[in-house]
Amino acid sequence: MPIVSMFLGIIIRMYNNGEHNPPHFHAAYQGYNGIFNMEGELIEGEMPKRQIKFIAAWAELHKDELLANWELAINEQPLYKIAPLR
């Protein structure tokens, strides 16, 4: 699963093998794993509250890029890197 961004110890990934709906991305942090919708809401898994806030802020800033990557993913195309949260 390609890494699309990394920040504050959080790794953001998306599959690019004809991914299934609804649009989402995966986040990992120190043994925690979660699936987030494009609004940055945790929809599956576990993640510390502080990291959820960071991920939500990042997703809000990069929603258009996430959606563009989603389109690439469902068409099995290479994904673009997305800038980290600073």
TIKOLDO-649382 format. One record per residue: y, z, x of N, C-alpha, C in turn; residue in one letter. Coordinates in pm, whole numbers, padded with zeros to 5 digits, always signed. Layout:
YZXYZXYZXA;...
***
This chain:
-00116+00000+00086+00000+00000+00000+00123+00000+00091M;+00205-00104+00084+00321-00114+00174+00425-00002+00153P;+00479+00044+00265+00589+00141+00262+00718+00063+00240I;+00795+00103+00138+00923+00036+00113+01042+00119+00159V;+01022+00251+00175+01130+00336+00225+01073+00470+00273S;+01147+00533+00364+01113+00668+00411+01243+00745+00431M;+01247+00868+00382+01364+00954+00400+01326+01099+00375F;+01383+01188+00454+01365+01332+00438+01218+01371+00428L;+01133+01303+00502+00991+01333+00501+00915+01274+00383G;+00984+01198+00298+00925+01136+00179+00892+00991+00212I;+00774+00948+00175+00733+00808+00195+00719+00744+00058I;+00790+00632+00039+00788+00557-00087+00706+00430-00065I;+00610+00408-00155+00523+00290-00145+00514+00220-00280R;+00481+00091-00272+00447+00012-00391+00330-00078-00353M;+00238-00094-00447+00132-00191-00428+00192-00331-00440Y;+00132-00428-00372+00176-00567-00392+00054-00655-00415N;-00034-00605-00500-00157-00678-00530-00172-00703-00679N;-00064-00752-00743-00070-00776-00886-00062-00647-00965G;+00022-00555-00919+00038-00420-00977+00045-00426-01130E;+00007-00319-01192+00002-00309-01338+00128-00241-01393H;+00159-00270-01519+00273-00208-01587+00236-00068-01634N;+00330+00019-01663+00474+00000-01652+00521+00005-01507P;+00640-00048-01480+00693-00046-01342+00700+00097-01287P;+00655+00111-01163+00654+00244-01100+00642+00230-00949H;+00662+00342-00881+00640+00348-00736+00572+00479-00703F;+00517+00487-00584+00443+00604-00539+00522+00677-00431H;+00519+00809-00434+00588+00889-00333+00490+00993-00278A;+00501+01016-00146+00419+01117-00081+00509+01206+00003A;+00476+01335+00004+00551+01433+00083+00460+01550+00116Y;+00429+01568+00241+00353+01682+00291+00234+01720+00202Q;+00149+01624+00173+00030+01650+00094+00048+01638-00057G;+00171+01624-00102+00198+01601-00244+00204+01450-00267Y;+00157+01409-00384+00161+01268-00421+00205+01257-00566N;+00295+01164-00592+00341+01144-00727+00368+00999-00756G;+00364+00966-00883+00401+00834-00931+00527+00852-01013I;+00626+00766-00986+00757+00777-01049+00791+00648-01122F;+00860+00659-01236+00909+00539-01302+01036+00493-01231N;+01093+00384-01272+01208+00326-01201+01336+00407-01220M;+01333+00505-01309+01447+00597-01323+01432+00718-01231E;+01322+00724-01158+01299+00834-01066+01237+00957-01130G;+01177+00940-01247+01111+01051-01315+00964+01056-01275E;+00917+01175-01242+00776+01195-01208+00692+01174-01334L;+00599+01078-01329+00516+01050-01447+00369+01088-01424I;+00334+01111-01298+00196+01151-01268+00193+01216-01130E;+00108+01317-01114+00092+01382-00985+00182+01504-00972G;+00199+01547-00847+00278+01667-00817+00372+01640-00702E;+00489+01706-00708+00590+01693-00604+00682+01814-00617M;+00724+01875-00506+00819+01987-00515+00949+01944-00585P;+01009+02037-00657+01130+02006-00735+01243+01949-00649K;+01262+02002-00531+01369+01954-00443+01348+01806-00407R;+01223+01769-00377+01193+01631-00341+01204+01540-00464Q;+01169+01590-00581+01187+01512-00704+01335+01476-00721I;+01423+01571-00693+01567+01543-00704+01611+01437-00604K;+01562+01445-00482+01595+01343-00381+01544+01206-00424F;+01422+01202-00473+01361+01075-00515+01437+01016-00633I;+01476+01101-00728+01552+01054-00845+01687+00997-00802A;+01754+01063-00709+01884+01014-00660+01866+00881-00589A;+01764+00870-00506+01736+00746-00434+01705+00633-00532W;+01621+00661-00632+01584+00559-00731+01705+00510-00809A;+01796+00601-00841+01917+00561-00915+02003+00466-00831E;+02015+00496-00703+02094+00412-00613+02031+00275-00590L;+01899+00267-00598+01827+00145-00559+01744+00085-00673H;+01783+00113-00796+01703+00066-00910+01687-00087-00910K;+01794-00161-00883+01785-00307-00883+01687-00356-00777D;+01690-00293-00660+01599-00331-00552+01454-00295-00587E;+01436-00180-00652+01301-00141-00695+01245-00241-00795L;+01329-00282-00890+01283-00379-00990+01254-00515-00927L;+01336-00554-00830+01309-00680-00759+01176-00671-00684A;+01152-00559-00618+01024-00540-00550+00908-00540-00649N;+00930-00483-00767+00825-00481-00869+00785-00624-00905W;+00884-00710-00924+00855-00851-00956+00775-00916-00844E;+00813-00887-00721+00736-00939-00608+00593-00884-00610L;+00580-00756-00639+00448-00691-00638+00354-00753-00741A;+00403-00776-00861+00313-00830-00963+00277-00975-00934I;+00357-01040-00850+00326-01177-00808+00258-01183-00672N;+00216-01065-00623+00143-01053-00497+00219-01111-00378E;+00349-01085-00376+00437-01131-00269+00471-01012-00178Q;+00513-01040-00054+00557-00932+00036+00678-00859-00022P;+00682-00728-00001+00791-00645-00053+00900-00627+00051L;+01022-00602+00003+01135-00576+00091+01147-00427+00118Y;+01196-00392+00235+01230-00254+00266+01356-00217+00189K;+01365-00092+00148+01481-00040+00077+01541+00071+00161I;+01673+00072+00172+01743+00170+00254+01706+00313+00212A;+01698+00402+00309+01666+00542+00277+01785+00614+00215P;+01758+00730+00160+01864+00817+00110+01933+00880+00230L;+02061+00874+00232+02138+00931+00345+02225+01044+00301R;
***
